[in-house]
Amino acid sequence: MKDKICLITGANSGIGKITARELAKRGAHVIMLCRNEEKAERAKEDILKVCGHDRVDIVLADFASTAQIREAADYINAHYPHLDVLNNNAGLLMGSKREITEDGFEMTFGVNHLAPFLLTYLLMDKVFASKRGNIINVSSEAHRIANLDFNNLQMEKNYGGLRAYAVSKLCNILFTHELAKRLQGTHVVANALHPGGIATGLYEGVSGFFGTVMKLTKPFLPGEEKGAETSIYLATSEEGYTANGKYFKNKKPASPTKVATNDYNARRLWEVSEALLNIRFEPEKKSLSNR
């Protein structure tokens, strides 16, 4: 990983922090894209103690704000020559109350899907500028219980925190599926992964039956170190730079649901996302301009 530049979102805690630490220990120049500056600084200090170099940077952005995502991307585009790894790791699971971002998107859909979609769009030139670009999207087995309804993607009807989370994780795989198709024949790949049922702070504040179940089972779940293994594997292994459009679990390709690999669903979600963000994301055309 020496001389590689790796961007990890949500790198101040959980599997994002572990991923950032392990890539830095392997010699990578790590960019931690985080929302909370205080937590990010503490995480950076911990990483610097063990990585053996000082190439660990913090860039701040709240993924509930497209303006902040754009500001962060502008900074990255201006200060780094390329991105070898873009790890879209940041995510959240909301409670029983439906909340919206400052742009008016349902919070879970906005942060978990639209934010990485926009960030990837904004940083695509830097990924193509690398010798071998690697986009890693952290999804979840929760996608298996998602009900994909294009007329209710943002849960205006029948909102539920877990239902919204499951849909957003399904969207992560559909985004990866379509992105990988558009990247075929280039030196950039995109894959998704399930980090495992792990003891993480993601579920804090979740109420109701699911929240109770998570509190009871958390002591028996594997830790965050285990949860980060597949992200680290995809960023460091040869398979991570040759596989494209795959869904990984326990460091091996796995089969997501048929809904998650449906070409129509993936293309329609892409078009809906473009319209919501008022962008035109055409990585296949960017690849030509970067050759």
Beta strands, then each sheet from edge to edge (+ up, - down):
strand 1: 5-9
strand 2: 29-34
strand 3: 56-60
strand 4: 85-88
strand 5: 133-138
strand 6: 188-194
strand 7: 247-249
strand 8: 252-254
sheet 1: 3+ 2+ 1+ 4+ 5+ 6+ 7+ 8-
end
